[in-house]
Amino acid sequence: MESEILAKAIRGETVESIHRGHLIVTDGAGETIYSLGAPDTVTFWRSSAKSFQAIPFLTSGAAERFGFSEKEIALACGSHSGERVHVEIAAQMLERIGLSESDLRCGAHLPFDEKRAEEMIKSDEQPTQLHNNCSGKHAAMLAFAKHVGADLETYERLENPVQQAILDCIAQFSDVPRDQIKIGIDGCAAPNFAVPISSMAKSFAWLVYPPKSFDEETREACRRVVSATVSCPEMIGGTDRLDTLIMQSARGRIVSKIGAEGVYSAGVLPSPKWKTGLGISFKIEDGDDKRARAVVLIELLRQLEILGADALTDFSPLAVKNRRGDTVGKVEANLRIF
């Protein structure tokens, strides 16, 4: 199957551009609720995989040993904006394990938060690795490495026991044999994983509704990831970031995680309507992160009754404006579940 149109950009009454992709919604029992395109398409999970990169850190006992808080666990699962609070918590995580910013291997970049980035540019303040949106994930990897006695200088390399444990976790949750998982290097220099989009959705369904076949340690790690994420949504993204806005609007009903190149995954917690929870995943085929993803996601969540019809209306449909600020069109989702 080919990809299908997930969003349309309309100027006046004429469709000017389209965004194609693949989408699937599945429940915790493995039933497909809705799909578009070819959800078995294999693509990189990017930062949408962070919850599963954090689970081995939790099951190892490293979080208990070093006294990591719920906010710190959430930051390990997030792609933070580099605001002051995020940098402080990432530094605190490293301090707990007796390490520092120089031990990170994620690289430095300006904060995603535009206001903070502008402040730094004006004051000639150079970004550090703590500003990297993945610094929480890397701090947790370092804690895991120190706890199990793995080499701290190579913790981000695939051959390191830390990354081997993460690969095992990805295989377990995605239900893809580890030797069939394609590996690439992410923007933060850690390994990333290419699996079917349908497997991404299954993983998030199992995160919020772990199967009984999982051992107790893994089920407890799932509970802790979900609890930290929904309790501290500002750690997953930040001010005006999509994941944070979605989770704040849904009020504890969803674990939301964007990934680069138009990837998105989420888990909807069990409820009277969705008794075994839901796993959601989609890929915008052209890699769009700015225009189509929020439009598609918000409309999808409205139709699933996770968000109300009046939620986040500034983002979906998204107004198209001219240079004077006049609204001259819109970007709208092309979905109809029920």
LINMO-V171907 format. One record per residue. N is the residue number from 1. PHI is phi as a letter, one per 40 degrees, with the letter a starting at -180 (none if undefined). Layout:
<<N,PHI> <N,PHI>>
This chain:
<<1,none> <2,c> <3,c> <4,b> <5,c> <6,c> <7,a> <8,b> <9,c> <10,b> <11,b> <12,g> <13,b> <14,b> <15,c> <16,c> <17,a> <18,b> <19,b> <20,c> <21,i> <22,b> <23,a> <24,a> <25,b> <26,b> <27,b> <28,c> <29,c> <30,g> <31,c> <32,c> <33,c> <34,a> <35,a> <36,b> <37,g> <38,b> <39,c> <40,c> <41,d> <42,c> <43,a> <44,c> <45,c> <46,f> <47,c> <48,c> <49,c> <50,c> <51,d> <52,c> <53,c> <54,c> <55,c> <56,c> <57,d> <58,c> <59,c> <60,c> <61,g> <62,c> <63,c> <64,c> <65,d> <66,c> <67,g> <68,c> <69,c> <70,c> <71,c> <72,c> <73,c> <74,c> <75,c> <76,c> <77,c> <78,b> <79,b> <80,c> <81,c> <82,g> <83,c> <84,d> <85,c> <86,c> <87,c> <88,c> <89,c> <90,c> <91,c> <92,c> <93,c> <94,c> <95,c> <96,d> <97,b> <98,g> <99,b> <100,a> <101,d> <102,c> <103,c> <104,c> <105,b> <106,c> <107,g> <108,b> <109,a> <110,c> <111,d> <112,c> <113,c> <114,c> <115,c> <116,c> <117,c> <118,c> <119,d> <120,c> <121,c> <122,c> <123,c> <124,f> <125,c> <126,c> <127,c> <128,b> <129,c> <130,c> <131,c> <132,d> <133,c> <134,b> <135,c> <136,c> <137,c> <138,c> <139,c> <140,c> <141,c> <142,c> <143,c> <144,c> <145,c> <146,c> <147,c> <148,c> <149,g> <150,c> <151,c> <152,c> <153,c> <154,b> <155,d> <156,c> <157,c> <158,d> <159,c> <160,c> <161,d> <162,c> <163,c> <164,c> <165,c> <166,c> <167,d> <168,c> <169,c> <170,d> <171,c> <172,c> <173,c> <174,c> <175,g> <176,b> <177,d> <178,c> <179,c> <180,b> <181,c> <182,c> <183,b> <184,b> <185,b> <186,c> <187,c> <188,c> <189,g> <190,c> <191,c> <192,b> <193,b> <194,b> <195,b> <196,c> <197,d> <198,c> <199,c> <200,c> <201,c> <202,d> <203,c> <204,c> <205,c> <206,c> <207,c> <208,c> <209,a> <210,c> <211,c> <212,c> <213,c> <214,c> <215,c> <216,c> <217,c> <218,c> <219,c> <220,c> <221,c> <222,d> <223,d> <224,c> <225,c> <226,c> <227,c> <228,c> <229,c> <230,c> <231,c> <232,b> <233,c> <234,c> <235,c> <236,c> <237,b> <238,i> <239,d> <240,g> <241,c> <242,d> <243,d> <244,c> <245,c> <246,c> <247,c> <248,c> <249,c> <250,c> <251,f> <252,g> <253,c> <254,a> <255,b> <256,b> <257,a> <258,c> <259,b> <260,c> <261,g> <262,g> <263,c> <264,a> <265,a> <266,a> <267,b> <268,c> <269,c> <270,d> <271,a> <272,d> <273,c> <274,b> <275,c> <276,b> <277,g> <278,b> <279,b> <280,b> <281,a> <282,a> <283,b> <284,c> <285,c> <286,c> <287,g> <288,c> <289,b> <290,b> <291,b> <292,c> <293,c> <294,c> <295,d> <296,c> <297,c> <298,c> <299,c> <300,d> <301,c> <302,c> <303,c> <304,c> <305,g> <306,c> <307,b> <308,c> <309,c> <310,c> <311,c> <312,f> <313,c> <314,c> <315,b> <316,a> <317,c> <318,c> <319,c> <320,c> <321,b> <322,c> <323,c> <324,c> <325,g> <326,c> <327,c> <328,b> <329,i> <330,a> <331,b> <332,b> <333,c> <334,b> <335,b> <336,a> <337,c> <338,b>>
